[in-house]
Amino acid sequence: MTYSIRPARADDVRAIAALRAPMEGEVLLHHDLVALFERVQEFMVAVDSEGRVVGAGGLHVMWEDLAEIRSLIVDSSVRGKGVGNLLVSALVEKAHSFGIKRIFCLTFEVGFFEKHGFSTISDVPVDEETFAEMVRSNDDGVAEFLDLARVKQNTLGNTRMLRLL
């Protein structure tokens, strides 16, 4: 079986939601279907040779030089076959195309992301002026990155990681 990566389309959103559903609450924060439709342009999908969506991941721009890889998920039937690697590579390339210099992620899969050049971080790697601007965001992912108290109840115990491009 071969796999290819492409930008997500609106008609992929229900498949993305179905992939996410078994992991929501444990590994992924819940997102309503409408929120996934609103963010479809952030997602890349992995499709098999039959056109079935078998993986997905999003790239959310957080600041002029910073983005987050979000909602990286691979169907259990194809885990270990390189689909996750293809998705991360495509999301990193997308970040490059936007002029992004740093990519953040929250993950339980530390070893996987280390293989892709990510390192664990404990601090918030932005200056005070940038922090002051970013703290105005209503996005929970940005709040997680900034380590704000308002998202502590949503923290699933993920490791905060960063990759420099």
Secondary structure, DSSP 8 states (H G I E B T S, - for coil): --EEEEE--GGGHHHHHHHHGGGBTTTB----HHHHHHTGGGEEEEEETTS-EEEEEEEEEEETTEEEEEEEEE-GGGTTTTHHHHHHHHHHHHHHHTT--EEEEEES-HHHHHHTT-EE--S--S-HHHHHHHTT---HHHHHHHT-GGGGGG--S-EEEEEE-
